[in-house]
Amino acid sequence: MNLTITGHHLEVTPAIRGYVEEKMARITRHFDQVIDVTVILAVEKLKHKAEVNLHVRGKDIFVEAVDADMYAAIDALADKLDRQVVKHKEKSGDVHRESGGVKRQSAELE
């Protein structure tokens, strides 16, 4: 997994970088086919914004979160991303379950 962290109007400190890496590691526990992750942290007046663009095989997932605190925005971002990754994983697994096994196909023909 390639992880890129950038900051707009914000210096990405080692503490913030470590916190983001810790939260993104949670995603790989649910879905290990993550190819590339790009995290953009931005400060706009009093709003702290965190965005992530996650590239997995067959799909790109984009999530953003805005909060008054950067750490809270990263937490919200990780929660939203976690839900979307689990949803994508379930959808990709449903393709094989829809057709059923050999027993189900032979039962339908009768």
C-alpha angles and dihedrals in degrees: 000000000000112000120195120183120188133172130213113204086349136090111229103228123200089251093056091043091052092047092052092047090051092051094045091051086065089064093056090055089065099036122019098185095083110138105180137003124193117188121190119191117192139175118211112179104296097346123093112204128194123188131180132191110197119193116203129165107290099002147051117218119202123191132170134184132188125199141150091253126050094221091051090049090052090049092051090046092052092049093050092045092048091055093048094048092050089048091050091048091052092048093050090050093049092069091071094043095051095068092046125207131302091275093057093048093051091048091054092053094057 
